[in-house]
């Protein structure tokens, strides 16, 4: 009995001694043993024992990894870059490193990591009447600003645009989201121009026709006067051509060929 009593303190001392065992930085404790850690990219297949001083380590496979030395018996699952979260693969998973994700086009990172991103969100869309004052990046959201007076933007422009100043007629005034709508009713149209040209043409034709008619009437009146004079005085010759000789009036029976001056002869 006395020997049993002395055994208990010895056991307690041995247990306390075992519990005070401290392993090194590159070791892990398994029971009363300190085993060397497996290198990164590897996990422990079987631990070291009193008879084997090192564990059996195997490579991480099947989309798993360990990015630091450890005594783990399993590897960590690789991260999936979910397009639904606005992510895509920047660097694929390896046995010694996890997948590195980055943002999709049109997204910015909400949860950045050392080399990538864990969660992203789509850039904000500006409303009609606003313009994009700062374009969104992979790390910052889009910044929208309201259009000042007499300017507009449909929400997709990177700068506001001034309203168009209508030269003739403004059908609809401009708004912060729409440009002014100008009319063309007061502008000379093709039909109007054609009508003016046709009117001018008819006026010219009518004027020429009037002049021709007036000259013809004058000619007819002159001829009528000539016929009237011939009827009153048969001795007045008809209109002669420029190269035709005009016969002289004779005072005798026609035998006297001596020339005499005609009296009162007028050729119109």
ZIWOLIN-V797928 format. One record per residue. N is the residue number from 1. RES is the residue in three letters. D_CENTER is the distance of its C-alpha to the mean C-alpha in Angstrom with 1 decimal. Layout:
# ZIWOLIN-V797928
N/RES/D_CENTER  N/RES/D_CENTER
This chain:
# ZIWOLIN-V797928
1/UNK/98.3  2/UNK/98.3  3/UNK/96.4  4/UNK/93.8  5/UNK/93.4  6/UNK/92.8  7/UNK/90.2  8/UNK/87.8  9/UNK/87.2  10/UNK/86.6  11/UNK/84.0  12/UNK/82.3  13/UNK/82.3  14/UNK/80.8  15/UNK/78.0  16/UNK/77.3  17/UNK/77.3  18/UNK/74.8  19/UNK/72.5  20/UNK/72.5  21/UNK/71.2  22/UNK/68.1  23/UNK/65.8  24/UNK/63.9  25/UNK/60.1  26/UNK/59.5  27/UNK/61.9  28/UNK/61.9  29/UNK/64.8  30/UNK/66.1  31/UNK/69.5  32/UNK/71.7  33/UNK/69.9  34/UNK/67.1  35/UNK/65.1  36/UNK/62.6  37/UNK/59.0  38/UNK/57.0  39/UNK/54.3  40/UNK/50.7  41/UNK/49.3  42/UNK/52.8  43/UNK/54.6  44/UNK/58.4  45/UNK/60.0  46/UNK/63.5  47/UNK/64.8  48/UNK/67.4  49/UNK/71.0  50/UNK/74.3  51/UNK/74.7  52/UNK/71.2  53/UNK/69.7  54/UNK/66.1  55/UNK/63.8  56/UNK/62.3  57/UNK/58.5  58/UNK/56.0  59/UNK/52.3  60/UNK/49.6  61/UNK/48.1  62/UNK/46.0  63/UNK/42.9  64/UNK/45.2  65/UNK/45.7  66/UNK/47.8  67/UNK/46.3  68/UNK/49.6  69/UNK/53.3  70/UNK/55.0  71/UNK/57.8  72/UNK/55.6  73/UNK/56.6  74/UNK/53.2  75/UNK/49.7  76/UNK/46.6  77/UNK/43.9  78/UNK/40.7  79/UNK/37.6  80/UNK/35.1  81/UNK/31.4  82/UNK/30.2  83/UNK/26.6  84/UNK/27.2  85/UNK/27.7  86/UNK/24.5  87/UNK/26.6  88/UNK/26.9  89/UNK/29.7  90/UNK/29.7  91/UNK/33.3  92/UNK/35.5  93/UNK/38.8  94/UNK/41.9  95/UNK/45.6  96/UNK/45.6  97/UNK/42.2  98/UNK/39.9  99/UNK/36.4  100/UNK/33.8  101/UNK/30.6  102/UNK/27.2  103/UNK/24.1  104/UNK/21.5  105/UNK/17.8  106/UNK/16.7  107/UNK/20.4  108/UNK/22.8  109/UNK/26.5  110/UNK/29.1  111/UNK/32.2  112/UNK/32.0  113/UNK/34.8  114/UNK/36.2  115/UNK/34.0  116/UNK/31.4  117/UNK/30.7  118/UNK/32.5  119/UNK/30.2  120/UNK/26.5  121/UNK/24.3  122/UNK/20.7  123/UNK/18.6  124/UNK/18.7  125/UNK/16.0  126/UNK/15.7  127/UNK/16.9  128/UNK/15.8  129/UNK/17.3  130/UNK/16.6  131/UNK/14.2  132/UNK/14.1  133/UNK/16.9  134/UNK/17.6  135/UNK/15.4  136/UNK/17.6  137/UNK/19.6  138/UNK/22.2  139/UNK/24.8  140/UNK/23.2  141/UNK/21.2  142/UNK/18.2  143/UNK/19.5  144/UNK/18.3  145/UNK/19.6  146/UNK/20.3  147/UNK/19.0  148/UNK/21.9  149/UNK/23.5  150/UNK/21.8  151/UNK/18.3  152/UNK/15.7  153/UNK/12.8  154/UNK/11.8  155/UNK/12.4  156/UNK/9.0  157/UNK/8.8  158/UNK/11.0  159/UNK/12.9  160/UNK/14.2  161/UNK/13.9  162/UNK/17.3  163/UNK/18.3  164/UNK/18.8  165/UNK/22.6  166/UNK/23.9  167/UNK/26.5  168/UNK/28.6  169/UNK/27.9  170/UNK/25.9  171/UNK/25.7  172/UNK/24.0  173/UNK/23.8  174/UNK/20.6  175/UNK/20.4  176/UNK/18.9  177/UNK/16.3  178/UNK/16.0  179/UNK/16.2  180/UNK/19.5  181/UNK/20.3  182/UNK/22.4  183/UNK/25.1  184/UNK/26.4  185/UNK/29.9  186/UNK/31.5  187/UNK/30.0  188/UNK/32.3  189/UNK/31.4  190/UNK/32.4  191/UNK/35.2  192/UNK/36.5  193/UNK/36.5  194/UNK/38.3  195/UNK/40.8  196/UNK/41.6  197/UNK/42.1  198/UNK/44.4  199/UNK/46.3  200/UNK/46.9  201/UNK/48.0  202/UNK/50.5  203/UNK/51.8  204/UNK/52.4  205/UNK/54.1  206/UNK/56.2  207/UNK/57.2  208/UNK/58.3  209/UNK/60.1  210/UNK/61.9  211/UNK/63.0  212/UNK/64.3  213/UNK/66.1  214/UNK/67.7  215/UNK/68.9  216/UNK/70.3  217/UNK/72.1  218/UNK/73.6  219/UNK/74.7  220/UNK/76.3  221/UNK/78.1  222/UNK/79.4  223/UNK/80.8  224/UNK/82.4  225/UNK/84.1  226/UNK/85.5  227/UNK/86.8  228/UNK/88.5  229/UNK/90.2  230/UNK/91.4  231/UNK/92.9  232/UNK/94.7  233/UNK/95.9  234/UNK/96.3  235/UNK/97.0  236/UNK/93.4  237/UNK/91.8  238/UNK/88.6  239/UNK/85.5  240/UNK/86.1  241/UNK/83.8  242/UNK/83.6  243/UNK/85.8  244/UNK/88.5  245/UNK/91.7  246/UNK/92.7  247/UNK/96.4  248/UNK/98.8  249/UNK/101.0  250/UNK/104.6  251/UNK/107.6  252/UNK/110.1  253/UNK/110.5  254/UNK/108.0  255/UNK/110.5  256/UNK/110.0  257/UNK/107.1  258/UNK/107.2  259/UNK/103.9  260/UNK/103.6  261/UNK/100.9  262/UNK/99.2  263/UNK/99.3  264/UNK/96.6  265/UNK/94.3  266/UNK/90.6  267/UNK/87.9  268/UNK/84.6
